[in-house]
């Protein structure tokens, strides 16, 4: 990087002055690169991935940094702290040798919970493991969320991740929605409070060199997906509001924005029959971005689109996953860029084609002042985070921080506390003969004697996932969508087990489940939101208490689900367990 010889390199100057000075020195291609936010992979040893190959495309690292002038990269790989911190320092060295020495802002989807979906979250890579955000919705405790977000901040910053593509402030009102686990649930008050607490924990009292910036999503509220299908796919592009609750979904974001969220991501969805809106994907709608977000809410931070609104993706099997340009499908890539810029967005998530934008500027279709507006927001965020002063990380500190024992212990405690006892009574007695399914027998053997069959057992403990319909092709295979009830074969097998031996069933709720047969026949029915086997067994045997309340409703039938307005929090007909439910049948251990 150049020595401190220009005003933009002087940390004593106001951020606005530094931004203006740097913009005045940048070329159009350098500015255009700041408006693209590309996904990148990392080799297990921390090396650059230059010829990406995998189920979903990522950008060639050196090319996008050196040749395309990108400076915002989203980390898609579950790499451990040592290699990841080395990778981070290498990309910063590469950036430092560029003409103006503009550093790299690294972002990531969530890395601390159970899900590993390359489109929405990443395996931990050694980070401490916590419940999904839905589990924090079960606790409804701002202090717990703030403490969790402070842990995320420490572990992210240690490896150089300075922008979190979270939290989700969406209301999980449609029971079938596959992204429910990433939300804080369906209760508007709970979601609003917890999203704000999460922003506070990530960013601290003010955005600065010790912060991780928060990108709140998905403005103005994902969740009311037509038929429960997700807007990553054409089958789920419509968002519907049968109850007329569009404003209620939007209002949930206000506390997070008031807490100073640095960035906002709109969702893919195309709202249907909402007065005043254009019926295109939210990011393409000027009223949604320039109007409701910037004018009405007063937000002047960074707006980054959800990933993949410009270009189609060719998958390994040769099929094409179309850009999620719902309502703008007929526009070419340049037309989509123009429409998004006119709407008021600053960055194109998941894309690395700045040459298209450069061409539009050269053709006079986009004034350079519009480029300056969005590039300036990106630079302002980098300046506030202190990246121009020190973009590097201490590799020894990274290894010592990520997965620190106290972080890991706190995560395990949150896993236990967030569980919900739905029905029946606990704990199981010590010394019983136990049959297990879906649990590591070696872990279970630390609690009691393990037997090989239900006939030999005094009790059974079974862990299952919430039901879903497998989708055979990528990328839909990454998502749990469709029906919420158990297939007949699985239901019959569980009934047989529950009638043979008293059975505790634990269901991982990544979304709602329709399981009346479990409520009827299980000796106890538990819900977890991402928990290790020992966390579940600690609750089952009374070493810890499940403190959660249902953050979503569990319907009693698929007919009730299908009749339910997608935008209404709870309120299905005769629910099996309503929003906020918890069983009172908990006894002290050993009784």
TIVOLUM-657226 format. One record per residue (C-alpha): x, y, z. Coordinates in pm, whole numbers, padded with zeros to 5 digits, always signed. Example, Ala and Ser with C-alpha at 12.3 -4.5 7.8 and 13.67 -1.06 7.14 Angstrom:
// TIVOLUM-657226
+01230-00450+00780+01367-00106+00714
//
This chain:
// TIVOLUM-657226
+00000+00000+00000+00115+00358-00065+00249+00563+00224+00020+00812+00398+00059+01089+00143-00303+01156+00044-00598+01276+00256-00784+00943+00227-00494+00776+00406-00519+01005+00710-00728+00845+00988-00758+01180+01164-00974+01318+00883-01354+01277+00883-01480+00972+00696-01670+01186+00447-01354+01378+00354-01158+01056+00308-01430+00910+00087-01445+01217-00136-01068+01231-00173-01040+00863-00265-01330+00874-00510-01160+01166-00682-00854+00950-00745-01037+00639-00869-01106+00534-01226-01448+00418-01341-01338+00050-01342-01206+00085-00986-01534+00236-00870-01742-00022-01055-01556-00306-00884-01677-00181-00545-02038-00240-00650-01992-00617-00684-01983-00866-00395-01849-01201-00515-01854-01544-00348-01513-01707-00316-01389-02046-00205-01074-02121-00005-00852-02427-00021-00823-02629+00303-00462-02511+00333-00565-02148+00291-00465-02121-00073-00656-01923-00334-00910-02103-00551-00849-01984-00905-01042-02247-01102-01355-02301-00893-01532-02632-00924-01821-02739-00706-02197-02764-00684-02226-02385-00710-01988-02141-00881-01751-01913-00697-01526-01642-00835-01156-01688-00925-00989-01500-00641-00690-01332-00804-00882-01237-01117-01164-01059-00935-00923-00874-00705-00650-00778-00951-00828-00758-01285-01189-00675-01193-01114-00444-00896-01358-00617-00658-01304-00545-00290-01598-00726-00129-01572-01104-00109-01815-01345+00055-01645-01645+00210-01814-01972+00111-01575-02224+00266-01575-02397+00609-01198-02356+00658-01033-02373+00999-00891-02064+01167-00522-02106+01083-00556-02149+00706-00840-01897+00689-00643-01625+00863-00345-01692+00632-00576-01666+00329-00715-01341+00460-00373-01185+00504-00272-01295+00154-00574-01133-00012-00503-00815+00181-00140-00818+00063-00259-00858-00294-00498-00565-00251-00230-00352-00086-00017-00377-00400-00294-00231-00615-00272+00128-00739-00459+00285-00448-00420+00009-00188-00793-00030-00123-00836-00323+00122-01078-00615+00102-01399-00641+00304-01472-01010+00374-01827-01121+00452-01990-01447+00553-02325-01612+00601-02382-01764+00949-02112-02006+01069-02213-02093+01425-02509-02328+01401-02626-02664+01272-02712-02592+00910-02457-02627+00629-02624-02495+00316-02395-02318+00067-02680-02083-00023-02769-01970+00329-02509-02078+00588-02167-02237+00625-02035-02521+00840-01855-02386+01144-01493-02438+01039-01402-02462+01406-01629-02183+01534-01822-02248+01853-02154-02422+01788-02481-02262+01896-02848-02324+01825-03000-02180+01512-03145-01829+01553-03485-01997+01590-03355-02138+01918-03283-01788+02042-03639-01705+01945-03743-01986+02179-03552-01816+02461-03674-01466+02363-03384-01322+02564-03205-01013+02429-02913-01063+02669-02854-01414+02537-02867-01293+02176-02634-01003+02245-02383-01235+02413-02402-01475+02120-02347-01195+01869-02047-01074+02070-01901-01424+02036-01968-01418+01663-01792-01082+01647-01484-01213+01829-01453-01526+01615-01529-01352+01285-01292-01062+01346-01013-01299+01448-01005-01447+01097-01081-01123+00913-01456-01151+00851-01581-00796+00908-01928-00809+00752-02193-01055+00872-02465-01134+00618-02708-01160+00907-02925-01136+01116-03253-01231+00953-03532-01005+01077-03794-01197+00881-04116-01325+01037-04153-01702+00992-04526-01686+00928-04553-01957+00659-04503-02297+00832-04349-02462+00526-04083-02197+00459-03742-02362+00438-03553-02069+00590-03743-02062+00917-03444-02183+01121-03248-01870+01033-03517-01643+01178-03604-01564+01538-03953-01705+01484-04301-01575+01413-04370-01338+01703-04320-00980+01573-04220-00837+01911-03966-01112+01981-03813-01094+01633-03782-00715+01646-03616-00717+01989-03374-00998+01910-03269-00865+01569-03178-00533+01731-02985-00708+02009-02795-00908+01749-02691-00591+01566-02576-00439+01895-02369-00745+01978-02200-00754+01637-02127-00385+01601-02084-00269+01960-02189+00074+02079-02084+00227+01748-01942+00099+01423-01564+00102+01447-01238-00094+01424-01361-00346+01682-01691-00409+01503-01827-00665+01267-02079-00485+01047-02430-00631+01037-02628-00674+00715-02990-00714+00823-03206-00917+00589-03434-00966+00406-03598-00624+00367-03896-00567+00373-03952-00916+00514-03922-01260+00363-04145-01532+00506-04492-01505+00350-04389-01722+00055-04677-01844-00161-04737-02210-00079-04427-02207+00141-04191-02237-00157-03873-02031-00136-03790-01742-00368-03450-01889-00456-03656-02071-00719-03915-01969-00976-04171-02191-00803-04148-01966-00497-04099-01622-00648-04430-01482-00520-04478-01332-00175-04840-01302-00076-05030-01115+00193-05380-01265+00223-05420-01097+00563-05284-00764+00439-04987-00772+00679-04715-00630+00453-04657-00333+00685-04637-00563+00989-04355-00760+00830-04172-00440+00736-04209-00283+01080-04011-00563+01245-03692-00422+01087-03717-00082+01255-03541-00165+01585-03247-00323+01399-03218-00017+01176-03243+00208+01481-02963+00006+01641-02738+00123+01359-02728-00174+01123-02457-00096+00868-02620-00272+00574-02947-00416+00448-03022-00698+00204-03360-00714+00027-03516-01050-00055-03573-01211-00393-03951-01228-00356-04201-01055-00583-04489-00911-00375-04831-00982-00515-05112-00723-00500-04944-00488-00251-05071-00133-00314-04800+00105-00433-04551-00167-00528-04454-00263-00881-04487-00639-00849-04118-00704-00915-03852-00850-00688-03801-00622-00389-03452-00508-00491-03582-00396-00833-03858-00179-00685-03768+00186-00633-04053+00235-00388-03922-00048-00168-03557+00070-00161-03539+00443-00234-03886+00499-00091-03971+00281+00205-03615+00200+00319-03425+00521+00252-03698+00789+00255-03935+00646+00517-03690+00467+00748-03404+00713+00696-03153+00440+00616-02837+00570+00444-02616+00263+00479-02517-00001+00228-02786-00192+00038-02663-00517-00117-02890-00739-00324-02937-01101-00235-02704-01316-00438-02765-01389-00804-03003-01127-00944-02806-01057-01262-02670-01371-01424-02787-01728-01474-02584-02014-01326-02487-02327-01518-02483-02619-01275-02250-02922-01292-02521-03132-01458-02552-02875-01736-02887-02738-01622-02937-02365-01579-03043-02201-01254-03193-01870-01365-03108-01540-01204-03359-01455-00934-03472-01148-01127-03838-01206-01055-04050-00961-01249-03741-00855-01446-03679-01183-01626-03717-01017-01966-03434-00771-01902-03079-00858-02001-02794-00825-01750-02734-00460-01835-03105-00387-01804-03115-00548-01461-02814-00343-01349-02992-00025-01458-03317-00122-01286-03140-00209-00959-02936+00111-00955-03250+00313-01022-03420+00136-00731-03139+00252-00501-02922-00052-00432-02545-00020-00392-02407-00368-00450-02486-00669-00664-02452-00973-00439-02302-01293-00577-02190-01132-00903-01855-01038-01057-01926-00868-01390-01822-00503-01337-01741-00471-01707-02118-00450-01768-02143-00150-01538-01834+00013-01686-01993-00019-02030-02311+00149-01906-02112+00441-01767-01912+00477-02088-02236+00470-02289-02383+00748-02076-02658+00525-01934-02527+00554-01577-02376+00886-01462-02048+00857-01276-02208+01047-00989-02443+00749-00939-02138+00525-00925-01984+00758-00666-02295+00738-00449-02277+00361-00404-01899+00325-00414-01885+00594-00148-02106+00389+00083-01877+00088+00042-01568+00297+00114-01729+00468+00413-01798+00127+00568-01437+00021+00513-01306+00342+00667-01531+00307+00972-01417-00051+01024-01052+00063+01023-00956-00153+00727-00742+00117+00567-00534+00143+00885-00490-00231+00947-00659-00489+00726-00451-00780+00858-00517-01032+01136-00287-01201+01386-00279-01565+01280-00181-01687+01627-00466-01492+01784-00708-01635+01527-00621-01993+01619-00647-01914+01990-00983-01734+01956-01196-01940+01716-01364-02220+01909-01231-02094+02243-01339-02321+02532-01557-02057+02697-01729-01982+02366-01788-02352+02308-01927-02399+02659-02161-02102+02618-02283-02241+02287-02355-02581+02441-02544-02414+02725-02757-02222+02475-02830-02545+02287-02967-02701+02606-03158-02397+02728-03327-02330+02395-03490-02672+02374-03867-02693+02426-04052-02970+02610-04365-03000+02400-04543-03282+02584-04490-03557+02838-04254-03552+03131-03881-03570+03197-03623-03668+03311-03549-04033+03256-03414-04221+03557-03047-04298+03586-02942-04661+03552-03206-04761+03297-03139-04971+02988-03169-04737+02692-03223-04791+02321-03124-04500+02093-03176-04399+01731-03027-04092+01568-02783-04059+01858-02421-04167+01881-02430-04475+02111-02087-04384+02248-02223-04050+02367-02537-04211+02511-02325-04468+02699-02190-04186+02916-02540-04149+03063-02666-04504+03111-02650-04860+02975-02719-04889+02601-02894-05191+02449-02928-05304+02089-03304-05343+02056-03626-05189+02191-03725-05526+02340-03426-05512+02578-03484-05151+02679-03657-04975+02966-03685-04663+02750-03581-04525+02413-03455-04189+02293-03492-04106+01924-03375-03798+01738-03534-03705+01405-03541-03409+01170-03860-03220+01097-04021-03388+00795-03969-03252+00444-03996-03358+00082-03650-03424-00065-03587-03240-00390-03352-03446-00606-03177-03175-00808-02937-02901-00709-02971-02641-00581-03318-02725-00443-03169-03033-00276-03005-02799-00024-03345-02687+00110-03608-02861+00322-03937-02776+00152-04279-02924+00090-04502-03122+00325-04453-03109+00701-04597-03448+00797-04411-03776+00832-04423-04022+00542-04644-04322+00621-04353-04565+00655-04164-04344+00899-04480-04271+01097-04570-04639+01127-04219-04733+01236-04213-04468+01508-04560-04569+01628-04441-04928+01660-04139-04819+01862-04341-04590+02090-04592-04866+02165-04311-05115+02239-04115-04906+02490-04160-04561+02651-03994-04331+02400-03859-03979+02418-03863-03822+02072-03653-03516+01998-03735-03329+01675-03491-03086+01518-03720-02803+01413-03559-02623+01123-03918-02529+01033-04261-02639+01155-04367-03004+01172-04705-03178+01162-04653-03468+01403-04975-03547+01596-04875-03915+01619-04565-03818+01817-04762-03596+02053-05006-03881+02112-04767-04171+02166-04430-04034+02284-04353-04051+02655-04200-03707+02603-04171-03490+02294-03884-03243+02272-03791-02983+02014-03437-02867+01952-03306-02598+01719-02960-02735+01661-02814-02933+01949-02542-03191+01996-02631-03537+02125-02489-03464+02468-02692-03142+02494-03011-03337+02423-02921-03613+02666-02836-03362+02937-03196-03242+02915-03340-03593+02887-03158-03708+03202-03218-03391+03402-02864-03253+03403-02999-02939+03236-03336-02778+03183-03510-02700+02856-03616-02336+02897-03756-02254+02554-04108-02177+02436-04218-02252+02082-04107-01964+01857-04334-02092+01578-04664-02277+01574-04686-02651+01510-05002-02715+01306-05223-03018+01358-05266-03110+00991-05154-03027+00641-05507-02910+00567-05466-02646+00838-05131-02542+00688-05274-02508+00339-05568-02298+00463-05346-02064+00666-05272-01710+00534-04900-01702+00458-04845-01363+00622-05017-01436+00957-04805-01524+01265-04957-01845+01398-05330-01896+01404-05369-02219+01210-05690-02407+01283-05670-02611+01605-05289-02613+01627-05112-02911+01778-04892-02670+01976-04951-02293+01950-04691-02020+01926-04532-01979+02271-04625-02329+02391-04428-02520+02654-04528-02824+02860-04535-02787+03236-04460-03152+03309-04099-03134+03419-03982-03314+03733-03650-03276+03913-03391-03535+03818-03413-03865+04002-03780-03843+04101
//
